[in-house]
Amino acid sequence: MKPYKIIISGGGTGGHIYPAISIANECKRRWADCEILFVGAKDRMEMEKVPAAGYEIKGLWISGFQRSLSLRNLAFPFKVIKSLYDARKIIEKFQPDIAIGTGGFASGPLLFMAHKMRVPTLIQEQNSYPGITNKLLSKRVHKICVASKGLERFFPKEKLVLTGNPVRQDLLDSSHLREEAIAHFQLDAHKKTLLVLGGSLGARRINQLIESQLGVWKEEVQIIWQCGKFYYEEYKTKNQESVQVHAFLNRMDLAYAAADFIISRAGAGSISELCIVGKPVIFIPSPHVAEDHQTKNAQAITDKEAALMIKEEDLNQNFTTLWKGLYADLELQKKLSENIKKQALPDATKSIVNELEQLLK
């Protein structure tokens, strides 16, 4: 049998890229001789991250439609036409057996053309509120892998498969890494640790919050603070005995293992990881994302009493009360940890590739 040819598109943010790479890795594990080609948007982070993971990628001239009045929207129709033409050329040359989309600008043109050219298609939706690209594609693709229940509101019910979101394999069993994590970050084993995650680029409002709390927290917790590469120069001066400021955390497995509490954005990928890790979490959703999907992601978890959430607009007035309530209440910490673990779907990547394998057959 000739090797499978698999084309994958997903990008714009880590939340679309890393699931795509995880799916590619599982395909390689299952079919070592398969050929994999990625398609992304030119000048977006996938053009750097995918080759770093060992895969070839082609770029399309495509970007999102600006919701506000913008001169950049004038080029949008031309970008769509050009990217559809280029996607067709890529598919004709590569001759894939299947096309997979994980969201982002480039997956629209690629999956649209793949369907038109009668290539089996599958999309993976990370969020509890889907993005516009996957909503548009849902009527055409063969199968839709989702991470949340209730998405039949947006997608054809007969195409839905609940698989969960792919997560990094090193997180699937990080519970035994506590001692290594304490040593790696040079922490006090007798003091509680707070892990702060604002995403790889960083979150200004979360960083401002943490800075304002440092004096209060000095006796309570030691802090691993991932401030993001955009803000590292501004906040690196806050490094002190009980505070570690990082632009990026290369050993997330150890960061999670060290943590007793976590403050985090509510991207779909982060939530999937936090469900597996099973620590008490306070979500601070980004208000600057499409359809406010981070708030909806976090709400889906807090509705199950599995985490706490506070909106940016409420931080000044309510954060201190929320934090003190969590820090002092051991029963609440235990309940949140147990309930968030119940939401975990640790075999998501394998489940997605199982669906892919059915389509290939």
C-alpha positions in Angstrom: 0.0 0.0 0.0 1.3 3.4 -0.9 2.1 5.8 2.0 -0.7 8.1 3.1 -0.4 11.8 2.2 -1.9 14.1 4.8 -2.3 17.9 4.5 -2.9 19.9 7.6 -3.8 23.6 8.0 -4.0 25.5 11.3 -2.4 28.7 12.6 -2.5 32.3 13.6 -2.2 31.4 17.3 -0.6 28.6 19.3 -4.1 27.4 20.1 -4.5 26.4 16.4 -0.9 25.4 15.7 -0.1 23.1 18.5 -3.1 20.8 18.0 -2.2 20.6 14.4 1.4 19.5 15.2 0.1 17.0 17.8 -2.1 15.4 15.2 0.8 15.3 12.8 3.0 13.6 15.4 0.3 11.0 16.1 0.0 10.3 12.4 3.7 9.8 12.1 3.7 7.5 15.1 0.9 5.4 13.6 2.1 5.5 10.0 5.9 6.1 10.0 6.1 6.4 6.2 3.2 8.9 5.8 3.9 12.2 4.1 2.7 15.3 5.9 2.4 18.9 4.4 1.2 21.9 6.4 -0.4 25.0 4.9 -0.4 28.2 6.8 -0.8 32.0 6.4 2.3 33.9 5.3 3.9 36.0 8.0 2.0 34.2 10.8 3.7 32.2 13.6 3.0 28.8 12.0 5.6 29.6 9.4 8.2 29.5 12.2 6.7 26.9 14.6 5.8 24.2 12.1 9.3 23.9 10.5 10.8 23.9 14.1 8.6 20.8 14.7 10.2 19.1 11.7 7.4 19.6 9.1 7.3 21.3 5.7 4.9 24.2 5.3 3.5 26.2 2.4 2.2 29.8 2.9 -1.0 31.4 1.6 -1.6 35.1 1.3 -4.6 35.4 3.6 -5.6 37.2 6.7 -8.8 37.8 8.8 -11.5 40.3 8.0 -11.2 43.3 10.4 -14.4 43.8 12.4 -13.8 47.5 12.6 -13.5 49.9 9.7 -10.1 49.3 8.2 -8.4 50.0 4.9 -6.9 46.5 5.2 -10.3 45.1 4.4 -10.1 46.4 0.9 -7.5 43.7 0.1 -9.5 40.9 1.7 -11.5 39.8 -1.4 -8.3 39.6 -3.4 -6.5 37.6 -0.7 -9.4 35.1 -0.6 -9.3 34.6 -4.4 -5.5 34.3 -4.5 -5.4 31.9 -1.5 -8.1 29.7 -3.1 -6.1 29.6 -6.3 -2.9 28.7 -4.4 -4.6 26.2 -2.2 -5.9 24.4 -5.4 -2.4 24.3 -6.8 -0.9 22.9 -3.6 -3.6 20.2 -3.5 -3.1 19.3 -7.2 0.7 18.9 -6.6 0.6 17.1 -3.3 -2.4 14.8 -4.0 -3.4 14.3 -0.4 -5.5 11.4 0.9 -7.1 13.6 3.5 -7.2 17.3 4.6 -7.3 18.4 8.2 -8.1 21.9 9.6 -7.6 23.1 13.1 -8.8 26.7 12.6 -7.1 29.9 11.6 -7.0 32.0 8.4 -5.4 29.5 6.0 -7.6 26.5 6.9 -10.6 28.1 5.2 -9.3 28.2 1.7 -7.5 24.9 2.0 -10.4 22.9 3.4 -12.8 24.6 1.0 -10.7 23.6 -2.0 -10.0 20.1 -0.6 -13.8 19.4 -0.4 -14.3 20.8 -3.9 -11.6 18.5 -5.2 -13.3 15.5 -3.4 -10.6 15.0 -0.8 -12.0 13.7 2.6 -11.9 16.5 5.2 -11.9 16.8 8.9 -11.8 19.8 11.2 -11.0 20.1 14.8 -12.7 22.8 16.9 -10.9 23.7 20.1 -13.4 26.2 21.6 -16.8 25.9 23.2 -17.8 28.7 20.9 -16.5 28.0 17.4 -14.6 30.4 15.2 -16.0 31.8 11.9 -13.7 29.7 9.7 -14.9 26.4 11.2 -18.5 27.5 11.2 -18.3 28.2 7.5 -16.5 24.9 6.8 -18.8 22.7 8.9 -21.4 22.3 6.1 -18.8 20.9 3.7 -16.4 18.8 5.8 -17.0 15.1 6.5 -16.3 15.1 10.2 -15.9 17.6 13.1 -13.9 16.7 16.2 -14.9 18.9 19.2 -13.7 19.5 22.7 -17.0 20.5 24.3 -20.6 19.2 24.4 -23.4 21.3 23.0 -21.8 22.3 19.7 -24.8 21.0 17.7 -26.0 24.6 18.1 -23.4 25.5 15.5 -22.5 22.4 13.6 -24.4 19.5 11.9 -25.1 17.0 14.7 -24.4 13.9 12.6 -20.8 15.1 11.9 -19.8 15.8 15.5 -17.4 13.6 17.5 -16.4 14.5 21.1 -12.7 13.9 21.2 -11.2 16.8 23.3 -8.2 18.9 22.5 -4.8 17.6 21.8 -2.3 18.3 24.6 1.4 18.0 25.0 2.3 14.4 25.8 4.6 15.3 28.7 1.6 16.7 30.6 -0.3 13.4 30.7 1.6 12.2 33.8 3.4 15.1 35.5 2.2 14.4 39.0 5.4 12.5 39.9 7.6 15.5 38.9 7.0 17.6 42.0 10.4 17.2 43.5 12.1 17.7 40.1 10.0 20.8 39.6 10.9 22.3 43.0 14.6 21.8 42.2 14.3 23.1 38.6 12.7 26.4 39.7 14.7 26.5 43.0 11.6 26.8 45.1 10.9 26.5 48.8 9.3 23.1 49.2 7.4 24.3 52.3 5.8 27.3 50.6 2.8 27.4 48.3 3.5 28.2 44.6 1.4 30.3 42.3 1.8 29.8 38.6 0.7 32.8 36.4 0.1 32.2 32.7 -0.8 35.0 30.3 0.0 33.2 27.0 3.2 33.1 25.0 2.9 36.8 24.0 1.7 37.9 27.4 -1.4 39.6 28.8 -1.0 43.2 29.9 -3.9 43.3 32.4 -2.8 40.1 34.1 0.8 41.4 34.4 -0.5 44.7 35.9 -2.6 42.7 38.4 0.4 40.5 39.5 2.6 43.5 39.9 0.0 45.2 42.1 -0.2 42.1 44.4 3.5 41.3 44.9 3.7 43.1 48.2 0.5 41.4 49.5 1.7 38.0 48.4 5.2 38.1 49.7 4.4 36.0 52.8 1.7 33.9 51.2 3.2 32.4 48.0 6.2 32.1 45.7 5.4 33.0 42.1 6.4 31.6 38.8 5.2 34.4 36.5 5.2 33.9 32.7 4.7 37.5 31.6 5.1 36.9 27.8 7.8 38.0 25.4 6.2 41.4 24.7 6.4 42.3 28.4 9.6 40.7 29.7 11.8 43.8 29.4 9.2 45.7 31.4 8.8 43.2 34.2 12.1 41.4 34.5 13.1 43.9 37.2 10.5 42.3 39.5 12.6 39.1 39.9 13.3 38.6 43.6 13.6 35.8 46.1 10.0 34.7 45.9 9.2 35.9 42.4 10.5 34.5 39.1 9.6 36.3 35.9 9.9 34.4 32.6 9.2 35.5 29.1 8.3 31.9 28.2 8.3 28.6 30.1 10.1 25.8 28.2 9.2 23.1 30.8 5.5 23.5 31.2 5.3 20.0 32.7 7.5 21.1 35.6 5.7 24.5 36.0 2.4 22.7 36.4 3.9 20.1 38.7 5.3 22.9 41.0 2.0 24.8 41.1 -0.5 24.8 44.0 -2.6 27.5 42.4 -2.8 28.8 38.8 -4.0 32.1 37.3 -4.5 31.7 33.5 -6.1 33.0 30.4 -8.9 30.8 29.1 -7.8 29.7 25.6 -9.1 26.3 24.6 -5.6 24.6 24.7 -4.8 26.0 28.1 -8.1 24.8 29.5 -7.5 21.3 28.1 -4.1 21.2 29.8 -5.4 22.5 33.1 -8.1 19.8 33.2 -5.4 17.2 33.0 -3.1 18.9 35.5 -6.0 19.2 38.1 -4.9 22.2 40.1 -7.2 25.1 41.5 -7.5 27.7 38.7 -8.6 31.3 38.5 -9.4 32.1 34.8 -9.1 35.7 33.6 -10.4 35.5 30.0 -9.1 37.8 27.4 -11.8 40.2 26.3 -9.9 40.9 23.0 -10.8 37.6 21.2 -13.4 36.8 18.5 -16.9 36.3 19.9 -15.5 36.6 23.4 -14.9 32.9 23.2 -12.5 32.8 26.1 -15.2 33.8 28.5 -17.4 31.1 27.0 -14.6 28.5 27.4 -14.1 29.5 31.1 -17.9 29.6 31.8 -18.2 26.0 30.5 -15.7 24.9 33.3 -17.0 27.2 36.1 -20.5 26.0 35.5 -19.3 22.6 36.6 -17.8 24.1 39.8 -14.4 23.1 38.4 -12.6 26.6 38.4 -13.1 30.2 39.3 -13.4 33.0 36.8 -13.1 36.8 37.0 -13.4 39.3 34.1 -10.7 41.9 33.6 -13.3 44.7 34.3 -13.9 43.3 37.8 -10.2 42.7 38.8 -9.8 46.0 40.8 -13.0 45.5 42.8 -13.2 41.8 43.3 -9.9 40.0 42.8 -8.6 40.3 46.3 -11.7 38.8 47.8 -11.7 36.0 45.3 -8.1 35.1 45.9 -8.3 35.2 49.7 -11.4 33.0 49.5 -9.5 30.4 47.5 -6.2 30.6 49.4 -7.9 30.1 52.8 -10.4 27.4 51.8 -8.8 23.9 51.6 -12.2 22.3 50.8 -12.8 24.6 47.9 -9.3 23.9 46.6 -9.9 20.2 46.8 -13.3 20.5 45.1 -12.0 22.5 42.2 -9.1 20.1 41.7 -11.3 17.0 41.6 -14.0 18.6 39.4 -11.6 20.0 36.8 -9.9 16.6 36.5 -13.3 15.1 35.6 -13.4 17.3 32.5 -10.1 16.0 31.1 -10.0 14.0 27.8 -6.4 12.9 27.8 -6.6 10.6 24.7 -7.8 13.4 22.4 -5.0 13.2 19.8 -5.4 9.4 19.4 -9.2 9.8 19.2 -8.9 12.5 16.4 -6.5 10.3 14.4 -8.9 7.3 14.9 -11.6 9.4 13.2 -9.1 10.4 10.5 -8.2 6.7 10.0 -11.9 5.9 9.4 -12.1 8.5 6.7 -8.9 7.2 5.1 -10.4 3.7 4.9 
